[in-house]
Amino acid sequence: MTNTPEDRTLHLNAFLMPIGHHEAAWRLPESDPNANLDIGHYISLAQTAERGKFDSVFLADSPVLMGVPERRPSGKLEPTIILTAIGAATSKIGLIATASTSYNEPYNLARRFASLDIVSGGRAGWNIVTTAGDDAARNFGLDGVPAHKTRYQRAAEFVEVSTKLWDSWEDDAIVADKESAVHSDSAKVHRFDHDGEFFKVAGPLNVPRSPQGYPLLVQAGSSENGKDFAALYSEAIFTAQPTFEEGKAFYDDVKDRVAKVGRNPDQVLILPGIVPVIGDTEEHARELDAELARLISPEYARAQLAERFGLAPEELDLDRELPEDLPSEDEIEGAKSRYTLIVQLARRENLTVRELIARLGGGRGHRTFAGTAEQVADTIEHWFRSGAADGFNIMPAVLPSGLELFVDRVVPILQERGLFRTDYTETTLRGHYGLPRPDNQFVVDANIRVAASAT
């Protein structure tokens, strides 16, 4: 049974990039070009988001150098390290990090996220990605990226092994009885000997079960494989949907897939990304947006776009529309849904390559919006009340100013309209999202066996 609009609560996640989501944000006079390596900067951003009562902050990641260092700040700190520092400087806000199933092992990653969940008091979330691109593959001894379908098959087994590891300690396994010299009940610490197609893991994990049971599971792929994976495993979905119609169609499609695999659609939250450029007036916001667009390096951006399309840069004329003979989505092995989104955007609006670069500069295909705080709130409310979103991934074009403006101007409007919390009522990330703590699969299996033997 799905919630009625009146029952639903809006959710907000702050998607933090070092200087902002706009490609050229680092070139603004007020931007710190070295903020990507400043832990104090990330802590301050998270504290601002917590002041705004956001559900969570999110850090993306990739096991490869992104972009050309000559053209933009490219160094990235490891996200769970950043979130551990943030966790010590905040008390309520959730902490979500990206980690790849293609270039990690379940045991190491499960241990890392369980540790983050414990030290933060139950605020950890894992954004599950399969990682596209030959450049990443070559950093791990591979000649090229594995096939799209294979990456998702590995990801499914990776998540299944991770949940076994997180459940390998029952909640009451630790006894800590000094008198009897028993610290933990060994019968409640489970070895499971997983032997699958991609992984062979004995277990148990060397970290007890964490406050949330296990971290919130997030996914960000919107391809057919990605949506099927999300329906089976995800509890929150970050997605790029540039128009309301596309957002509504995606929302309905995924909720339907979730129901068909026997899960509760209300327990899989969909949060599209929005890149708000907020001004005192609509004209002022458009001026700010245009200023950012002017700072984009067109030749660099053209090279990045050409790489996504599998073309040489000279095959894209800045002042012409995209070539007609682009590869189909089936021919693309990485980031299929984002590839299709960009091509459809260009075709639908008859954009030249230069115009497309300007449109992608802020959000890489996510919905961008330049307007007043009231107009941003109106857009969020429309999508939410019309069943196209359970909340939003807020992606400020410029940081820290864009997040500060959203918290100080947009959040109060959403609160006045009764859409968003005025204070935290829960202490864990699952609590903020209104999601249950998962049962321990080993306890459930044992109870089923006991019940069966009694009949």
N, C-alpha and C positions, 0 to 999 in steps of 0.2 A: 504493500500500500504506500503510495507516495504522499508527501505532505501537501497540504493546500498552500496557496501563496501566503495566507495569513500566518501559517505556522513556521514558515521558513525564516532563517536568519542569514543576513548577508555576511560573507566572509571576505576578508582582505588580507592579501599576502604582499609583502614588499619585496620585489625582485631587485636585488642590489647589484649594480655594476659599480666598479670603482669610482668613476667620475660621472656616470650617467649612461643611459641607453643610446643616446644619439652618437653617431660615429664621430662627430666633430666636437663633442662637448668639452674635450680636454683643451681645445684651442681658445675657449672663452677666457677673457682676462681674469675672471674670478676663480677659475678652476685650478686645482693643484695637480699638475701633471704627474706627480709622484704618489698620489693618494692610493694607487693600487697596491703599494707596499707598506702602507701606514695602518697598523692595527687600531690605533686610536680613531682613525677615520671610520672604520667599520663599526667599532663600538658606538661611536656617536650616532651613526645612522640607525643602528638597532635601537638605541635609546629613544630616538625620535619616533620610530615606528611604535615602540612600546607606549610612548606617551599618547600616541594616536589610537591605542587599544587594538592594533593590528593582531590578527591571529598568529602571524609568523613572518619571518624574514627568510629569504631564499638566496643561495649562492649557486650559480651555474658553474660548470667546470668542464674541462676537456684535457685529455692526456697528450696535448700537442700545443705547440706555440701557435696562437691564433693571430692571423693577420701578419702584416709586415712591420717589424719593430721600428723601421724608419718612419712609419706613418702614424703610429698610435701607440699608447702604452700597452705593452703586450705581456709583461710579467704578471703571473698570478700566484698568489699564495694558496696552499692547499686548503679547501673550504672547511673541513672538519676541524682543522687547527684554529681557523678564524672563529668558527662557531663555538668552540670551547672557551675562547677568550670572551666572546660576547655573552655566553651563558653565565660567566662569573660576574659580568657587569650589569646583568638584567635579572629579572625574577619571574616573568610571566610569558614573554613572547616566545613562540615556537621557533625552532632552528632547523631549517631544511637545507641539505646539501646534495648536489649531484655527485653520483659515483657510477662508473661504467661497469656493466656486467661482462663486457668484452675483454677488459684489460685489468681485471681484479680476480681474486679467488674468494669464494664464499666465506671461508673461515676468517681470513684477515678482515674483510669488510664487515661481516657480522659482529666481530669483536669491536671494531672501531665505532660502529653506530650504537651498539649496546653500551659501550663506555660513555659516549656522548649523552645517551639518554639517562644514564645513572648520574653523571656529574651535573647535569642540568636539571635534575629533578623531574624527568619525564617530558622533555620538550623537543626530542629529536625527530626528524623526518628524513627519509631517503628518497631523492628523486632518481628513479631508475632509468638509465639510458643505455642504449646498445652501442653508441658511438660509430659514426660514419667517417669515412675518409681514409685513403691510403696512407696519408702522412702519419696518422695515429698508429695504424697497423705497423708501420716501419719502425716505430719506437719500441715495439714489443717483438721484434724478430720475425715479423710476417712480411711477405712481399706485397700484399694487398689486403683490402678490407674483406672479411668474410661476407658471404651472400646475406642479403637483408633477412630472408626467412630463417637462415641458420643463426643469425645473431639473436633473433627473437626466441628461437628454440632454446638456445643457451641461456638467455635471460630468464625464461620460464623455469628451467631447472635450477638456475642460480637462486631465484627467489624461494623456491621450494626448499632447497638446502638451507638457506639462511633462516627461514622460519623454524626449521627443525633445530638449528643451532640455538636460536633465541629461546625456544621452548625446552631445550634439553635440561634446564634446571626448572623444577616445579617451584611455584611461588613460596611454598613453605619448606623448601629443602634445607635451608639454613636453620639449624637448631641453636647453635652457640651455647651449649650446655656445659659450663665449666666443671660442674660437679661430676658429671658422668664422662667427661673428656670426649664429648661428641660435638663436633662443630657442625657437620652437615649429614643429612640422611642419605646415604649412598643409593638407596633404592629409589630416591626421587631425583637422581642425576643420571640422565639417560644417554647411553651410547646407542647410536641408531644404524651405523654402518651403511650409509647411502652409497650405492654403486650404480651410477647412471651413465648416460651417453657422454656427458661432458665432464662430470665430476665424480670423484670417489672420496668420500669424507666419512670418517668414523664417528666424530663427536665424542663426548659433549664439548660445548664451548667452555672456555676457561673464564667466562664472565657469567655470574648468576643472572637470572631473568630480571629485566629492567623494569622501572616503574610503569611504563606503558604496555608491558608484555613484550612488545617489540615496536620499533619506530613506525610512525605513520608512513605508509607506502604511497609514493607519488610517482606519476608517469607523465611524460610530455610528448609522446609520439602520436600523430594523428593519421598515419597511414592505415590501411586495412589491417595489417599485422599489428600495428600499434593499438588500434581500437579493440581488437580481439584480446590482446594482452591486457589492456586496461580493464576490460570487462571482467577478466578472471582474477586480477591481482590488485589493482589500484584502489586506493581510498580517496585520492584527490588527483585531479588531472589538470595540468597546465597546458593550455592550447592557444594557438594563434588563429584568430577568426576575424578577418578585417571588416566584415559587414554583419549586420544583425541577422540577415537571412541565412548566411553561412553559419553563424553562431547557433542559431535556433536549430538548423538541420543537424549540426554536429551534436548538440545537446540531446535532441530526441533520439538520434541514432545510437549514441553511446548508452543512454539510459535503457533503451530497448535491448541492447546487447547484454547489459548487466542483468536485466530481468530474465533473459533467456537462459543464462547460465546458473540461475537460481539464487542470485544475490539480490539484496535490497537496493534499489536504485537511489534511495535517499542516503545511503551510506557510501556513495561514490560522488564526490563533489567536483563540479566542473568550474574551473576558474580561467576564463580567457584573459589574455594579456591586454592591457591598455596603456598607451604612452601618452600621458596628459601633459600638454604645454599650457600652463595656466597664466592668464593675464588679468589685469584689472578690468579690461574690456575685451570684447572679441577681437577688435582691431589690434589691440596691444598684444594679445596672444599670437595672432597671425604674424605680427612683426617679429616676435621672438622666434617663432618657428622658421620664418624666412631667413633670419640671421644665422641660425644653425645650418640651414641648407646651403647658404653662401660659403660656409667654412669647410664644406666637404671637398676633398681632393678628387675631382672627377676621374682622373686617370687611374688612381689607386682603386677607387670604387668600381670602375669598369673592370679592372683585373680581377677583383674579388667576385663580381657577378659572372664573368666569363668562366672562372674556375667552377662555380656552381653548375653552370650549363655544360661543362665539358668542352668549352670553345677556347680558341685563342682570343686575346683581348681585341685584336684588330678586326675580328669578325663581328664585333658589336660597334656600330656607328652611334656615337653619342646623340646625334640629332635625328636618328631614325628609330622606328619601332623595332621590336625584337624580330630576328629572322623567323621565317615561317617554318623552317625545317628543324626545329629544336627536337631533341630526343623526347620520347614519351616517358611517362613516369615509370613504366615497366623496365626501361633501359637504365634507370638511375638506381644505384645500389645504396646511396646514403641520403638521409633526410628527404625521403620521397614526398611526404605531404607538404613540406615547406617549399620544395621545388615547384610543385603543382600550384600552390597558393600564389607564388610570385608570378608565374607565367599567366595564370588566370587574371590576376590584378592588372598586369600590363595589357593583356588582350581586351579585357572588359572596358578599360578606360582609354584605350588607344594611346598609351604612354610611349614617349620616346625613351631611349635608354637613359638619357640625362634626367628626364622627369621620373623615371622608375627609381633611379639612384636616390633622388631627393626623397621619394616616398619611403624607401627602405632605410634611409639613414637613421631614422629615429627608432624603428621597432623591428626591422628585418622581417616584415610581413605581419606583425601584430597591428592591432587597430591603433592608429594615432589620432589624437584629438587636440586641436588648439581652440581654446575658448575660456570662458570665465569659470570660476569655481561652481557656480550654479549650473552652468551648461554641462560640466563634467559630471556633477551629481545627477542631473537629469538623464544623461546617457546610461550611467550605472543603474539607476532605478528602472529605466525602461527595459534593459536587458534582464535584470533580475526579476521584475514583476511579470515579464512576458515569457518566462521560462526559457531563456537562452543562456543563463548563467546562474550558478549558486554563489558567486562572488567574483572577485577580480584579482588578477596578478597585476599589481600597480608597478609600472616600469617608468620611473621618472626620467625624462630626457636628459636632465642635468642634475647632478648631486653635489652637495646636499640640498641645494635650494629647492629643487622640484619636490622632494619628499617633505620638506618643511612646509611648503605652500599647500600641499595636499592635506597634511595633518592639521594645519591651522585654519584652512578655508573650506576644504571639501568635507572632511570628516564631521565637523559640527553640523553641516547641512544634512548629511545622512543620519546623524543622531536625532536631529530635530524632526525628521520625517519618520522616525521609529524604525529605521532600517538596520541600524548598527548599534552595537553595545556602547554604553557610556562608561562601563567599567568591566574588568574581567570578573567572571563568576567561577572560572575553573583555573586549575594550576598546570594542567598538562596540555600538550598540543592536541591530542585526541579530544580532550575536553573542550577546547576552543572550537574545534570543528564539529562538535556534537556527535562524535563517533565512539563506539564502545571499545573497551579494552578486550583484545582477542582472548578467547579461551586457549588454554594450553593443550595442544593436540595430543600429547602423551597422556594427560589426565583424562581427556575425553575418550580416547581409545580404551583406556583401562576401565572406565565406567561402563562403556558399551560391552566389553567382555564380561564384566561382572553381571550386568543385567541379562546378557544372553545366557550365562551359565545358571542363572536363577530360574529361567523359564523352562 
